[in-house]
Amino acid sequence: MQKLLTAFVLIGSILFSIHSTLGQVADTTKEKPYENVARDIIARGLLSCKAYDFLKELTTRVGARLSGSPQAEKAVQWGKKTMEDNGFDNVRLEPVTVPHWVRGPVEEASIILSDSKQIPITICALGGSIATAEDGITAEIVEVKSFDELKKMGDAAKGKIIFFNRPFDRTKFNTFEAYSGAVDQRGQGAVEAAKAAGVAALVRSMTSRLDDVPHTGAMRYVDTIPKVPAAAVSAIGANVLDSLIRKDDHVKVRLKLSCQKLPDVESANVVGELTGTEHPNEVIVIGGHLDSWDKGQGAHDDGAGVTESIEALRLLKELGFKPKRTIRAVLFINEENGLAGGKAYAAKDRPGEKHIAAIETDAGGFSPRGFSVQADSLMIEKIARWSYLLRPIDADRIQKGAGGADISELGKKGVPQVGLRPDGQRYFDYHHSDNDTIDKVNERELELGAIALAILAYAIAQEGL
């Protein structure tokens, strides 16, 4: 009898344990809302891949769209019509004054050898550069890896073309970290060259890829320092220059540019939204920048972010999901050479509104890996609680990091900034160059970015922060 009682107690204990475990599973399930919502967004998005259709329209019908250009204005109208055609609420243009710089038809550089032979090298003007004289600049070239090295040269840099040749640190897994470690040459190189009494700046392209395609990007001048022309040289061209300079410290380069700055132009941010059903004045911004450099088609930078933002709203609307708080897509203008769109959006008076989060996608249309959050640890934890919804698409890494340039002005007002983080290994192969075309974008990877954006924005819209 004792053995029988012991058996009954053991069986009862096992059954209780099973019941408790099942209860815990059930409780855990109750603690994980929106799984069905996320599953529906994933399924619908991957079935349709509309983000790629939008991107194809933007890149092929409009193409490259530098601020102030007719193509940028065409992109603004395209964005407005696309939002209207997809039934977004309150579609509108918000005026922005933007700079207007043009590249010009002449971009030439060649290495002059001691026997008067010339070796052409592939260059492009950096955005904002002044032109050379009509007959160009011919001068000896000196190579440096840092601004400190240039300062130490003293008078040896006077009258020379300054060649900044610090490559990406290839040991960095994070390519954006490698970019950050090199990009000061592009932004400030012309100023430092002028300080050293140089006559021009030639900068190694911001890429780790070894090819003959130069990458442009913004540079700046200081009013109190003379302006000198600045251009990017392709990675292959940079290596050729480096090898020749090692053999001969009197190598000359001939440089010609015809770029110019024109008067500012009126443009606009494009805005559309899904209005919140319970708290319409609480707003989650999602967006990317509509402008691009005038090289390639601006596909990854940032046509991808623009079309992901449109597609995120379209998916939520098509599936019939009604957010409690307003989700607003903003296509910012002039991120590349001024940030006027981001500044204008943040500065605009919006009575009664409160931005509770801003999410930017400006890192390419590759497979999403998660989101970076620029906020305090408590806010990061609040956003990270939705990571399980993103796990089915391997986009659940939510950690501290940068949000994005366009939303940085909102960040100054205390709005949590969130950045979509896709796989970044190929981004700088294309960034700011003729390589950045639609054929470099995979439709499923692009759609996954839109899906991740839709899932996170919807969860925040429902639960707040």
Phi, psi and omega in degrees: 000317180301319179297321181295317179297320179298320179297315180299318179297317179297315179298318180297321178296318179296315180297320179296319179298316179298316180299317180296318179297315178297323179296321178295319177300315180298317180297319179299319179299319179296331181278000182239075180287169173071011177296320178293323177299311181298319180298319180293320179297315180299312183296314182293318181297313182291337177286324187260321182051047182292335180304320181292322177299316178298316182294322179296319177299312183296316186281330182265324180276332180250308180084207178298146191212070180289139181311135179091346182276160174301328180292325177295319177296321178297323178294321177300313180293324176298315180299317180296313181295320181296319177294317179296316181298333181262011170075026179289157179275150170051043179292132184200165173252134177247115189302142177216135173269129186233156176287160181225099177247139180237145186286321184085162187279345187250120172217100186224145172207144177211148177271130180258118181274167184297335179266018178073003173287153181237138176246112179292142173235150186271124182227170164210148179296144172281146186297120182103354182294152169278168177277163167279174168299160185304325180268007174084187178237132173235122183202162172295153182242138175239142184255134175224156178255347182207164177292325178298319178298321179295317181299321182290342180289334180059228184293345181295341179270349185296129178077007183258159166276126183266121183256108179271114189230053174263110182282172171302145172280105186288351176282347181281124175292319181280109184294333177290329174292319177297319177299315180298330181282353182236338194287345177298332177299319181289312184291321188245358186302318182295321179295314181293324177298316180294322177301325181273008181067026172284165184255349178192164176239133174237125190238134175301136181300146182278078179202154173261357181279135179267097176212183184254032181249115179284151180246124179276193180153169186285142170229169183220159175243164173242130187302331184273000183238136180305147180267135175234151180296152180219137180218156173262141176249144180300161180299318178295316178299321178297319179293323177297314178301313180303314182294324180287320180295326178298330181270333186214114183273017176236030178295137177251152176229140174253127185232132176226129176225149180232023182288163179200155176262129179254171179300151179302158185231147175278130178222204183195150162280149177252129186231136173206158188206169164251116187286134180295143182275335183242323181229067187296338181273359172262123194240134168252118177271134167235142182182173175213183182255136186281330180283163174213172170288169186270019177250144180064217181236003182062041185284301178284328184235096355230040174304325179301312182295321178298311185285330173297320181293316176298315183293325178300314178293319181299317180299313181298318180292315182297325180279355177080016179280130183246103183293145178289327178248157184288130172254121187242123174270130178235124175260100186282141176257148172067041171286322191293320186225047175166331181063026183296323181295314179297319180293318181294320180298314183291329183280340185294134178287124181231080187305130175084349182272151174224121175278121181260344175194154174226128183240125181245144175235104184211050180223021178099161183264040180269176181302128180290143177247345179156205182224144171256145186235124176258090182193181179285168186298327179295318179293321177300318178297321180296321179283323182294342180295345179263009183298330181298333179290335183265351184299322181300340178248018178058037181238036190258013178276105179243116187210170181294139180172186183287151175270290180171159184294315185294329182264003182296328178291325173294323178301325179295341178265009177093006179281128177301131181255133182231135179241130173292131183241099175275173172303127188252011188291333183255353189304313185279001167291332189248329188315123173061031183221174176294349177286343188277080183234165187301329181292348178271000184253130175269129188296323180287321178296317178299315181297323178298325175297316177297321179297313179300318179298315181296316182297309182294317180298320181293316180299318178294321179297326181281320190252345183073186179228000000 
